[in-house]
Amino acid sequence: HPFTPYPLHSPYQCRYPTYFSEIALSTIAGPKSCLISFATRRSHGRNYDTELQRCRLEAALVDFGDYHPLKPIMVTDTKTRRGTRKGSTSSSSSSSSSAPPDPLSSMLDGTDPLSMFAAASASETRKREKEEEAVGPDFEPWSLKRGEILARFTTTEKLSINLFIGSDRGKATSQGSAVSEKVRTRLEELDDLEEGSQRELLNLSQQDYANRIEELNQSLKEAWSSDQKVKALKIVIQCSKLLSDNSVIQFYPSKFVLITDILDTFGRLVYDRIWTMCSDPRPLPDNFTVEDVNDTAKETCLNWFYKIASIRELLPRLYVEAAILKCNRFLNKSGIQETLPRLSAMVRGIGDPLVAAYARAYLCRVGMEVAPHLKDSLNRNFFDLLGTFRQISSENVRAQLVLQRVEMPEYLTLYSPAISWILQCIAYRAPESLLTEMMERCKKLGNNALLLNSVMRAFRPEFVAARATDFIGMIKDCDEAGFPKHLLFGSLGRSLASADPPESERLTILNEAWKVITKVRSPQDYINCAEIWVEFTCRHFTKREVNTILADIIKHMTPDRAFEDAYPQLQSVIRKILTYFHDFSVLFSMERFLPFLDMFQKDSVRVEVCKSIMEVFIKHQVELTRDPVILNAMLHICKTMHDSVNALTLEDEKRSLALLIIGFIRMVSFGRDFEQQLSFCVEARATFCNLEPVLVQLIHTVNQLAMETRRVMRGNHSRKTAAFVRACAAYSFITIPSLSSIFSRLSLYLLSGQVALANQCLSQADAFLKAAVSILPEVPRSISVEGKLRSSESFLVDFINSFLATLLVIPDHPEHGVLYLVRGLLNMVQDYTWEDNSDAKVRVYISALPLLAAMSQETYLYSIPKVDSNDTLYGGDPKFLSEINKLCETLIGQILDHLKTLGRDESTRRQGALAFSLFGVLLAHGDLRNNKLSQLAVNLWNLSHKHGCCETRTSVRTLEFIKHQTQQPDMTHLSDMVQRLTLQSRT
């Protein structure tokens, strides 16, 4: 048994009987080495206080008058000049400089490449800012709206598309008439521009349609790169024609997005081509004028506009010219300013109001990109749009909606992206007067909920919030049949979530809004609107109003389990509440908060919600808490997360959940009520038994609780506190075996044993240390570290070294003999199956020698208050010292035997390293006044340097240390030994 004391004839004695009489070193140090007896080997006496004083740095007076560590160093260079003429005398000159010259800086001639790059970057930034001075980062670009439109406006109807088919005429031409044939071919292609060079594809799904549009976009780029400019123009014209087709009207906004992507590509290609023509021979500046453009580029630009002017149909001519609107910069200064109003007037010729609205939206898009300062042209689009609203309810539109089986509210929502974009462009940095005028225009239209909704979305939130009461009045006047009022209140709520209305109007605004929202019958429409107004309520009101809204949401979403289709909105409600309520005593005092959480019945969603709550709790809960309301609610939330763990849960997910639960446990404190704290840990252990990191944290918490009890009692335990710290030890002793990680168990056994020892629980500490020794054989030879298998040897050696340091203060058990824990540990070390060709076991033996040397001192280096260690129990008894010496002899015998084995195996590098380590131990802890021990140290030094494997710098420093030690009064005996220590060459 590992804890059985070594008998008179220990296993070490039986296996190596010669070690107790003599050790033959002939195989180590050479055939002429003498035999050294260890019968009288002892460690030298240590005076730790004196040694500490020797190790302290010597104090030196520093004059801080002109000294500062960051002050530049003054370098004085003294040069001696010799005269070349006879009779000249040598003179010296001194020169001072603030710092020595920097060779790297001198090579750069004062120019720093990083500074050059930074300057260039700053120049580019200023240039870009100048270009975008009218459109800043606060303007939401079209690219952010694009994805939202494609995701929102979808259809299951079949779509059709006309694909362009290129003409093959004119490809076989004779070389003699190449130029004239080329001209003729281009004229024929222009005549063929709209004459059937296309193929119609029917019955396409939405995804197929998008794929075909992308194919056209690629065809456009390929045609352009192959210098087929007319073919590229044909593709753009055919695509533009598709925008006149609204046969599947629900898909029209998404179609507009896809087609205008092609128009944008075409406009960029044309502009870049003309720009390149102007950049020869010198690049054209960004702020160029018409005078900087050469005639060739102007002619090419005019040619493009002439081609586009020859397009017969209005819609493609409008879109394609708008796509290259920026090219007017190459022709005249006022080209864009003149063209934008003309194109806006052209839109009046489009009969379909939906098509016309999106055409105006595209004009605003292009206008904001190329001339954002021309707000008058953009405003004209808006006022023209107001004039066409009566067409929306015309007979033609109604007939079309009946044919496509589309309801009027759904049809009106199709206008939202276009109108919202037009209003955003107009309202961007617009003066208050213009916004007020636009708002009055909307009032005059009356009952136009679509326009009102777009206004509230596009105008600045501050503008809307300041007039929230007026907007509510306008919403009330709108017709419910055309555009649902809850959508209008939703748009109003978005603005009020970003800006604050007048304080006196807030309650009225909330009441008016909620009167409409609570009457919405559709659960999906209701929760979409309620989720928006929750933020307004949390922002401006107390838990009472928020609790009322939660109760209303539960009332609407519980019937028919409607909440199952609204998990994203319900999660958003939770996030918004957590954003504004960081006091969890207030949060959990809401009666409807936990019932609201109960609606999350899908496991994955419920866990995500619980994680979000825990993250906010850990982030914002600054003070420790014992509030029963918080504890009960948080335990419920943490248990929900814990119970979601199963065999299929990923390790990363387990780790994430464990960290959140650990964060909660760390925030729980019952103050001086230590028993209540321990009861909480007992409950938590039963609740979170499947997450090992949580159990580890609970053990640490209980150990900390025991040490806090010791601090409060100042080490003088009463009967009650003594029983309590024993209960803490019992908690740890019961919990540790349930851990699967062997190294977690080892470290916690050692730590808990140290805590028990600090609290004078000697039997408990003994049990912990015994348990640690008993599970050492279970340590596997390899462990997983961050997903990779690594040898466990280094971890095990580190643990044993820590264990040895603790054994110094552990008193021997009266029933188990002298040094029974040390012997038991060494037995386990010998019986453990180490890796092949490993020196770990011998390194442990070397580490045990300093422990045994420390145990032989009259007073130990450190001790535990109110715990009598072996120095007090034995008081330097000769029998105790004899047992230590015997154990030292046994260990040194095993180490030397291993060194012999390494010598036979020609593992000289390992042999030298181990020999030098043992030499260091003997030097630090051995009594080298003993000639035989001194001779052993010399032999080990020679062995470590025999094959030149020892690091020279380390050897030199060791010799210097020994020479320094010889100057101490009690270390003069080292003088003889240091003369015999020589440095050998690596060769």
Summary of the structure (lengths in Angstrom):
residues: 987
radius of gyration: 44.2
end to end distance: 49.8
largest distance: 122.3
contacts: 2889
relative contact order: 0.05
helix: 66%
strand: 4%
